[in-house]
Amino acid sequence: MQEKSLALTQQVSLSAKIQDYVQLTKLRLSSLVVFSAAMGYVIATNGHFSWSNFLLLMLGGFLVTGASNAFNQIIEKDLDKLMTRTENRPLPTGRMSVTEATLAAFLMGISGVMILWLKMNPLCGILSLLSLLLYAVVYTPAKRITSFSVLIGAIPGAFPPLLGWIAAKNEIGLEGLVLYAIQFIWQFPHFWAIAWMLHDDYQKAGFKMLPSGTGRTKHSAFQTLVYSICLVPMGFLPHFFQFTSLISASLIIVCGIWFSIQAYRLYISCEMKAAQKLMFGSFIYLPVVQIIWMIDKLFQ
């Protein structure tokens, strides 16, 4: 009976530790990042790729992203205590020590960069390291200083599909740059929709995430709408440069129009419900666009 109780306690303890690392690495967010990198890789190879390299790319990408998220939480551990959304993370609650989190972050970061450097190519490794440093060292502290932090975060945040492209091609090609550009612009309405939802919580920690210093205003909603509308003509770029068919470009443009309608509704109403719809719409828009692009390449 005592042995069963001990075994059960160990299982619960292991489960809790795994859950802590899920939170430390922001597993769901990291999965979306890895998905974008995978799409860039498949698009670059037209679907003709090595599965071992593909899996190594996803592993390396996840480790670098997980390290970035871990360093972010280490730096913001005291600020996370102030926000309802983050107060139960492993560091602010004390379930995980700063030493453990730092060691895990360094191990993930070094391992991820080395996998991408040695198993993909040096350019892929260098850009993944640059992405990690920009996110942890520049973007994270900038959130409390300026609303331009979203611009700073968008630079490394758009790297994943480009890294996937570089992993396959060992160069920064025009198609990779178009993939980067679309994800770069997408991040503004994406993050501003989230910031609209979490504005009160962000204020507790002093984060300046909305474009307007006055918070949830028409000005913030207007800038969100402008960047969303920019995605509509950008949807034609893959066909303009002859990377995809006109049909695929048309579908991507339709996605941009649909996304812009969500942003327009936020501008008109400035309501939380509209911001929530835009936020969920942003989670749909990017993977759908990348999947359309990928399918087109597979049938070329």
Secondary structure, DSSP 8 states (H G I E B T S, - for coil): -HHHHHHHHHHHHHHHHHHHHHHHTTHHHHHHHHHHHHHHHHHHHTT---HHHHHHHHHHHHHHHHHHHHHHHHHTHHHHTT-TTTTTSHHHHTSS-HHHHHHHHHHHHHHHHHHIIIII-HHHHHHHHHHHHIIIIIIHHHTTT-TTHHHHHHHHHTHHHHHHHHHHHSS--HHHHHHHHHHHHHHHHHHHHHHHHTHHHHHHHT---SSSTTSSSHHHHHHHHHHHHHHHHHTTHHHHTTSS-HHHHHHHHHHHHHHHHHHHHHHHH--HHHHHHHHHHHHHHHHHHHHHHHHHHHT-
